[in-house]
Amino acid sequence: MRDILPPESGFWEYVEQEARHCFYSYGYKEIRTPLVEPTELFARGVGTDTDIVTKEMYTWEDRDKSSLTLRPEATASVIRAYIEHRLDQRPGVKKFYYIGPMFRRERPQKGRYRQFYQIGAEAIGSESPTVDAEVIEMLVSLLDRLRVSGYTLLLNSVGDKECRPRYIARLREELKKVRSQLCEDCQRRSETNPLRVLDCKVPEDQAIISGLPTIADSLCDPCRTHFEKLQGYLRERNIPYTLHPRMVRGLDYYTRTAFEFVHGSLGAQNSLLGGGRYDGLSEDLGGPPAPGIGFSIGEDRLVLTLPEAKNEIMGIGAAYYSSPPPVYIAWMGEAAGRRAAEIARSMRNIGNPIELATDDAKLKKSLETASKMGASYVLIIGDRELQETGYLLRNMKTGEQRHVDEKELYELYKHRRELRLGTLSQDILKEKME
């Protein structure tokens, strides 16, 4: 686990705000579920033989002897909330997004931590492939907003409760022939859950796995039609994809559509985000029929891909969030302190970061503090400034000082706010600051 400190945390904030804006434009609303759920929710939802449940969950016995677990993923929790609050009574497709921490005791890998962060969304209430296409389109839109390039969309269908059992039976028979050559985990999975063998990451097993039959040959007509329609909708949207017939994802609840976005900068474990359909999950958890599709983005891994975006994303928006406060207000005397607090409050109320001196200090000490904090300007307020019509604004880079009145201050900070919202160019800001 790790701490995320400024200025990096400011960059994370930028990424999350872009995600919120993108999801909002597609009609998604935020849902916040507890970090802790009954263990049974994940055992039933995610699958008792998945690595998540058998190896990775943080689980403990509560005082009443019930078993609790830190959430390893969010889809099961969202569906639990959907059932508990009767959200099926609302009209249309129910669209939710979430941003927050998850917990898995995974082996250390690039961009993987045991407390990690996911950005995800769920669309519940329709089995139409048009919803699948729109979800993938929304992801492409988000990656475009973040200037992420060089990714590949992998696509597959994992069938449904009608055709998948036939494929699993066939797969189990084929695995019997090579069982002794597989890793210990896959030897166990070949009996308990053969699909999990296809998700194995052990390099020595890959040649064997590549020779196993794929589910594409076993799809029933409805699943095949659904998958073909989805591919057609993606082509209409000019979204390129690569068929990956052995991709099954790591969770048992997936049905039909399964997808991943992979990126070369992430190393061998190169999955950036993934998702798919889970049309039977609500029923498995005791709820009404609720076909749905969702995805989760590993935010830790997403951030690793963003330096490739060069100055486009590290410019106006991200620079604002990761920069020091632009103005430090220094004051001398009780009356000046009261006035400084009023100015700071007014400027903060229009959405700008201000650092206010905590006590009545000598000007030299205040300037030293502002310099160490990286402030661009110091607004100086003393008895003389209170008696005159303006305040002294010092440029910490050049050392130049000039008098400004409250109207000029307001205009300056209004433009800084426009910069934060992405409606003002840096050239205009520079002109206003000068």
Phi and psi in degrees as a GROMACS rama.xvg file:
@    title "Ramachandran Plot"
@    xaxis  label "Phi"
@    yaxis  label "Psi"
@TYPE xy
-152.658  165.201  ARG-2
-96.7118  146.009  ASP-3
-114.926  111.381  ILE-4
-105.8  158.26  LEU-5
-62.9316  144.835  PRO-6
-86.0264  -4.75202  PRO-7
-60.2506  -37.81  GLU-8
-61.7424  -31.3739  SER-9
-65.885  -35.4183  GLY-10
-68.4545  -38.2287  PHE-11
-60.9126  -40.6809  TRP-12
-60.2336  -41.3437  GLU-13
-60.6653  -46.7408  TYR-14
-59.6139  -44.7715  VAL-15
-66.0898  -37.3486  GLU-16
-67.4701  -38.2268  GLN-17
-61.9007  -40.2884  GLU-18
-62.737  -44.7413  ALA-19
-60.7587  -44.0403  ARG-20
-63.4976  -41.9012  HIS-21
-64.6939  -47.7953  CYS-22
-63.8501  -39.4529  PHE-23
-60.168  -38.3521  TYR-24
-67.5427  -19.2137  SER-25
-100.628  6.86851  TYR-26
89.4939  16.0749  GLY-27
-89.828  143.64  TYR-28
-120.353  150.602  LYS-29
-74.7096  140.411  GLU-30
-124.309  138.857  ILE-31
-123.147  115.272  ARG-32
-107.53  161.064  THR-33
-63.688  153.965  PRO-34
-73.0134  -23.4096  LEU-35
-116.478  132.544  VAL-36
-135.648  162.843  GLU-37
-59.391  137.391  PRO-38
-55.9698  -36.0233  THR-39
-59.4625  -29.9022  GLU-40
-59.1165  -45.7624  LEU-41
-77.9146  -33.245  PHE-42
-63.0269  -42.6562  ALA-43
-76.7347  -39.1236  ARG-44
-80.8295  -51.401  GLY-45
-77.4968  -38.4386  VAL-46
123.712  128.939  GLY-47
-67.5966  -21.8862  THR-48
-106.651  13.114  ASP-49
-79.4357  156.777  THR-50
-60.6496  -33.975  ASP-51
-57.5597  -49.6401  ILE-52
-76.0893  -40.9437  VAL-53
-80.5955  -25.6159  THR-54
-126.701  -28.24  LYS-55
-112.363  -13.8745  GLU-56
-78.118  146.814  MET-57
-93.0247  105.154  TYR-58
-127.203  142.378  THR-59
-149.684  164.019  TRP-60
-92.7735  126.312  GLU-61
-78.8735  176.041  ASP-62
-63.0696  -28.2084  ARG-63
-90.5617  14.8675  ASP-64
75.3314  3.78314  LYS-65
-77.3271  155.396  SER-66
-100.255  127.291  SER-67
-120.434  154.728  LEU-68
-141.812  136.632  THR-69
-67.8706  133.129  LEU-70
-61.1778  126.892  ARG-71
-89.7634  -14.7684  PRO-72
-161.912  172.842  GLU-73
-112.368  -17.9884  ALA-74
-61.0343  -45.1801  THR-75
-60.1909  -38.8101  ALA-76
-66.3389  -40.0964  SER-77
-63.6479  -43.2609  VAL-78
-67.8918  -36.336  ILE-79
-59.0235  -44.7754  ARG-80
-65.141  -38.7532  ALA-81
-58.2412  -43.3179  TYR-82
-72.0698  -48.0402  ILE-83
-62.5993  -37.025  GLU-84
-101.416  13.2986  HIS-85
52.4103  45.0723  ARG-86
-71.2246  -10.3114  LEU-87
-67.1641  -15.5837  ASP-88
-77.9435  -11.3481  GLN-89
-81.2999  149.331  ARG-90
-75.9487  154.909  PRO-91
72.6384  -172.396  GLY-92
-74.8324  129.615  VAL-93
-89.0837  123.739  LYS-94
-119.981  122.427  LYS-95
-130.278  149.352  PHE-96
-130.967  160.453  TYR-97
-143.963  153.561  TYR-98
-140.984  122.76  ILE-99
172.6  179.542  GLY-100
-81.7768  146.238  PRO-101
-126.117  168.187  MET-102
-138.942  122.076  PHE-103
-145.172  139.074  ARG-104
-89.8513  72.7357  ARG-105
-88.5247  162.75  GLU-106
-68.3973  141.86  ARG-107
-59.7457  131.378  PRO-108
-143.926  166.966  GLN-109
-60.545  120.827  LYS-110
77.0796  9.35627  GLY-111
-117.926  128.034  ARG-112
-130.863  162.188  TYR-113
-79.711  -26.168  ARG-114
-108.078  112.064  GLN-115
-126.211  173.208  PHE-116
-122.972  137.528  TYR-117
-123.668  142.647  GLN-118
-112.591  123.28  ILE-119
-146.93  171.238  GLY-120
-151.497  154.452  ALA-121
-135.874  134.768  GLU-122
-117.446  113.646  ALA-123
-119.643  132.455  ILE-124
123.193  4.28738  GLY-125
-148.095  141.732  SER-126
-103.626  9.70482  GLU-127
-69.8883  136.936  SER-128
-65.4837  -15.6183  PRO-129
-64.9652  -33.0748  THR-130
-67.9771  -41.4642  VAL-131
-57.8092  -45.931  ASP-132
-64.1811  -39.7172  ALA-133
-66.9847  -38.773  GLU-134
-61.1422  -45.5954  VAL-135
-66.4772  -38.9078  ILE-136
-60.3685  -40.7333  GLU-137
-63.2567  -38.1626  MET-138
-66.0325  -42.3118  LEU-139
-60.9218  -40.9866  VAL-140
-61.8311  -42.9309  SER-141
-64.4947  -45.3166  LEU-142
-62.9721  -35.6679  LEU-143
-64.8743  -42.2268  ASP-144
-60.5479  -34.8946  ARG-145
-87.8939  3.08974  LEU-146
60.0723  33.6543  ARG-147
-85.9506  128.546  VAL-148
-132.894  174.276  SER-149
79.5663  14.093  GLY-150
-94.184  163.685  TYR-151
-128.352  132.661  THR-152
-90.6934  117.733  LEU-153
-100.178  137.825  LEU-154
-134.969  141.78  LEU-155
-156.813  164.982  ASN-156
-118.102  130.765  SER-157
-103.742  15.824  VAL-158
73.1324  -170.133  GLY-159
-136.177  -167.606  ASP-160
-68.2023  -12.787  LYS-161
-86.0112  -47.5536  GLU-162
-99.2719  -24.2173  CYS-163
-66.4056  -38.8467  ARG-164
-56.7658  -36.909  PRO-165
-65.8196  -40.6587  ARG-166
-66.6623  -41.1968  TYR-167
-61.8868  -40.5353  ILE-168
-62.0651  -42.2515  ALA-169
-65.9377  -42.9197  ARG-170
-62.9992  -40.9967  LEU-171
-60.9928  -39.808  ARG-172
-64.8859  -40.1937  GLU-173
-68.6782  -34.3701  GLU-174
-69.1878  -29.0608  LEU-175
-58.1919  -32.2983  LYS-176
-72.7087  -24.8844  LYS-177
-121.455  9.51637  VAL-178
-54.2042  -43.6566  ARG-179
-67.0453  -17.8866  SER-180
-90.2212  -8.19791  GLN-181
-88.6556  165.122  LEU-182
-65.8444  165.802  CYS-183
-58.7788  -43.5861  GLU-184
-61.5272  -43.6845  ASP-185
-70.5978  -28.8575  CYS-186
-61.6025  -41.515  GLN-187
-69.0969  -44.5215  ARG-188
-63.4587  -31.6183  ARG-189
-59.4333  -22.5622  SER-190
-98.2156  -44.1179  GLU-191
-83.8552  -38.7355  THR-192
-157.015  82.3619  ASN-193
-56.855  -29.6461  PRO-194
-60.1965  -31.5602  LEU-195
-64.9591  -23.0213  ARG-196
-61.2736  -38.1616  VAL-197
-65.7435  -19.8379  LEU-198
-93.48  4.43562  ASP-199
-64.5407  140.496  CYS-200
-108.944  2.9214  LYS-201
-69.1052  120.828  VAL-202
-55.9775  -38.5011  PRO-203
-66.2591  -20.5528  GLU-204
-88.1957  -12.1206  ASP-205
-65.2154  -38.3018  GLN-206
-63.6506  -37.5701  ALA-207
-68.1318  -44.896  ILE-208
-62.8896  -37.0235  ILE-209
-64.6402  -19.2396  SER-210
-93.1647  -1.76663  GLY-211
-79.1245  154.589  LEU-212
-64.695  150.802  PRO-213
-101.582  159.163  THR-214
-72.9231  -17.4509  ILE-215
-56.6901  -33.5966  ALA-216
-78.8036  -9.49172  ASP-217
-112.812  1.49295  SER-218
-63.1749  139.782  LEU-219
-75.3361  167.778  CYS-220
-59.6583  -44.9898  ASP-221
-61.3579  -39.6117  PRO-222
-69.1499  -39.5375  CYS-223
-64.5353  -43.1592  ARG-224
-63.3132  -43.7564  THR-225
-57.9818  -45.0185  HIS-226
-68.6457  -39.8139  PHE-227
-65.5612  -39.5729  GLU-228
-64.7857  -41.5645  LYS-229
-59.0635  -45.2477  LEU-230
-61.9949  -37.9724  GLN-231
-63.9192  -42.6234  GLY-232
-64.7468  -36.5994  TYR-233
-67.1794  -39.604  LEU-234
-64.5223  -38.9435  ARG-235
-61.552  -31.8646  GLU-236
-89.3487  4.20326  ARG-237
58.1898  40.3601  ASN-238
-103.907  107.939  ILE-239
-71.1966  149.308  PRO-240
-150.282  162.627  TYR-241
-125.202  125.963  THR-242
-70.2963  134.273  LEU-243
-131.747  85.6339  HIS-244
-66.8738  -11.0227  PRO-245
-106.323  6.98309  ARG-246
-81.2487  122.922  MET-247
-122.936  -7.57139  VAL-248
67.312  170.251  ARG-249
-100.071  9.2194  GLY-250
-122.701  143.316  LEU-251
-73.671  -18.5419  ASP-252
-79.6756  -5.76457  TYR-253
-69.2098  140.141  TYR-254
-136.593  150.115  THR-255
52.6537  -114.19  ARG-256
-63.3068  129.551  THR-257
-134.503  138.748  ALA-258
-149.022  157.216  PHE-259
-142.856  146.788  GLU-260
-106.333  122.026  PHE-261
-113.662  153.62  VAL-262
-139.703  134.342  HIS-263
-66.3493  -21.0753  GLY-264
-77.3365  -5.66466  SER-265
-96.5475  3.85277  LEU-266
84.1685  -157.413  GLY-267
-63.5256  -41.7589  ALA-268
-88.7589  83.6554  GLN-269
-99.7991  14.7129  ASN-270
-73.8611  123.744  SER-271
-90.1654  -41.243  LEU-272
-159.968  163.063  LEU-273
-162.612  166.262  GLY-274
-176.507  -167.141  GLY-275
165.552  -175.352  GLY-276
-82.2994  152.243  ARG-277
-144.089  61.0385  TYR-278
-64.1111  -20.5228  ASP-279
-107.53  4.18883  GLY-280
-64.3955  -41.8397  LEU-281
-60.0089  -44.5301  SER-282
-64.1241  -38.2535  GLU-283
-61.6826  -28.6823  ASP-284
-96.1751  11.0423  LEU-285
88.0211  16.5356  GLY-286
-105.652  -173.987  GLY-287
-77.5427  165.897  PRO-288
-56.7931  130.599  PRO-289
-153.749  75.9088  ALA-290
-59.8585  141.682  PRO-291
-156.446  167.679  GLY-292
-143.621  144.241  ILE-293
-155.218  -178.553  GLY-294
-156.15  164.28  PHE-295
-138.452  140.708  SER-296
-108.487  127.355  ILE-297
-74.9472  104.208  GLY-298
-64.1846  -36.1865  GLU-299
-58.0783  -42.9005  ASP-300
-77.1447  -33.5001  ARG-301
-60.0539  -44.5025  LEU-302
-60.9781  -32.8759  VAL-303
-63.5493  -27.1548  LEU-304
-83.853  -14.5484  THR-305
-77.5562  -25.0045  LEU-306
-57.9321  -23.7061  PRO-307
-68.0482  -14.9353  GLU-308
-76.4503  -2.93029  ALA-309
55.2683  -137.722  LYS-310
-79.7092  -14.3788  ASN-311
-61.3835  -45.7237  GLU-312
-92.1499  -23.2686  ILE-313
-87.4  6.05699  MET-314
-87.6617  -113.406  GLY-315
-57.2033  -59.7261  ILE-316
-67.8393  -56.1637  GLY-317
-66.1443  -36.7309  ALA-318
-61.8894  -36.7752  ALA-319
-62.2395  -47.2763  TYR-320
-70.7293  -27.0206  TYR-321
-98.3025  -1.68624  SER-322
-85.6392  159.86  SER-323
-67.2745  166.234  PRO-324
-60.7754  133.368  PRO-325
-68.4337  -27.3077  PRO-326
-133.464  133.344  VAL-327
-109.673  128.199  TYR-328
-100.652  116.609  ILE-329
-103.071  136.967  ALA-330
-136.737  153.488  TRP-331
-137.157  113.597  MET-332
104.616  150.104  GLY-333
-62.1506  -44.362  GLU-334
-63.0097  -40.7305  ALA-335
-65.4621  -36.1789  ALA-336
-62.7083  -41.1327  GLY-337
-64.5731  -42.233  ARG-338
-67.4927  -38.4846  ARG-339
-61.2607  -40.6635  ALA-340
-64.9837  -38.3076  ALA-341
-64.1124  -44.9583  GLU-342
-64.0887  -43.5801  ILE-343
-60.267  -43.4328  ALA-344
-63.6596  -42.9328  ARG-345
-62.6465  -43.5126  SER-346
-70.0382  -36.7639  MET-347
-66.6562  -33.2552  ARG-348
-66.5837  -19.4787  ASN-349
-99.4614  16.9667  ILE-350
88.9046  34.1474  GLY-351
-126.102  144.229  ASN-352
-77.3557  130.708  PRO-353
-130.792  139.224  ILE-354
-109.862  121.846  GLU-355
-107.946  129.705  LEU-356
-55.3146  141.159  ALA-357
-85.5093  -18.367  THR-358
-149.968  172.992  ASP-359
-77.3802  100.762  ASP-360
-118.506  161.625  ALA-361
-65.0989  149.115  LYS-362
-57.182  -41.4628  LEU-363
-58.8545  -43.3834  LYS-364
-66.241  -40.2474  LYS-365
-62.9166  -42.1504  SER-366
-64.8716  -37.415  LEU-367
-64.8798  -42.7482  GLU-368
-63.2446  -45.9234  THR-369
-60.9193  -40.1244  ALA-370
-63.7955  -44.3411  SER-371
-63.71  -32.6848  LYS-372
-79.2989  -11.5327  MET-373
83.89  18.2851  GLY-374
-63.5785  142.129  ALA-375
-79.0429  -34.3204  SER-376
-137.379  153.917  TYR-377
-122.032  125.558  VAL-378
-95.0513  119.324  LEU-379
-103.868  124.943  ILE-380
-128.803  117.305  ILE-381
-135.279  -172.688  GLY-382
-58.769  -40.5538  ASP-383
-63.5362  -42.8497  ARG-384
-64.8468  -33.9164  GLU-385
-66.6059  -33.4197  LEU-386
-80.218  -22.4724  GLN-387
-94.9727  -175.941  GLU-388
-90.2743  -6.24479  THR-389
-145.706  -177.694  GLY-390
-119.229  162.393  TYR-391
-95.7293  122.769  LEU-392
-110.888  119.339  LEU-393
-106.713  126.161  ARG-394
-79.6379  114.4  ASN-395
-74.133  -16.9983  MET-396
-82.8382  -43.4769  LYS-397
-100.796  -18.4851  THR-398
83.6592  -3.72589  GLY-399
-71.3313  147.267  GLU-400
-129.05  144.335  GLN-401
-149.48  156.281  ARG-402
-85.1349  138.058  HIS-403
-132.134  145.474  VAL-404
-98.8422  178.352  ASP-405
-65.8244  -33.1208  GLU-406
-63.4345  -43.0507  LYS-407
-63.6895  -39.3457  GLU-408
-60.7788  -46.0784  LEU-409
-61.0729  -44.1312  TYR-410
-62.8071  -41.9683  GLU-411
-59.7385  -46.531  LEU-412
-76.1668  -28.5501  TYR-413
-61.7527  -42.033  LYS-414
-69.5996  -33.2687  HIS-415
-64.9317  -37.0243  ARG-416
-65.3029  -41.1792  ARG-417
-62.6394  -34.0892  GLU-418
-62.4765  -45.4748  LEU-419
-61.0725  -36.6256  ARG-420
-82.7361  -0.14659  LEU-421
79.8308  20.4875  GLY-422
-108.085  5.1191  THR-423
-135.427  133.867  LEU-424
-78.8169  160.07  SER-425
-65.3875  -31.491  GLN-426
-63.0589  -43.2308  ASP-427
-65.3808  -41.4173  ILE-428
-60.5979  -44.3796  LEU-429
-59.5579  -40.1915  LYS-430
-63.5206  -41.8397  GLU-431
-67.9821  -38.5152  LYS-432
-67.1788  -33.0456  MET-433
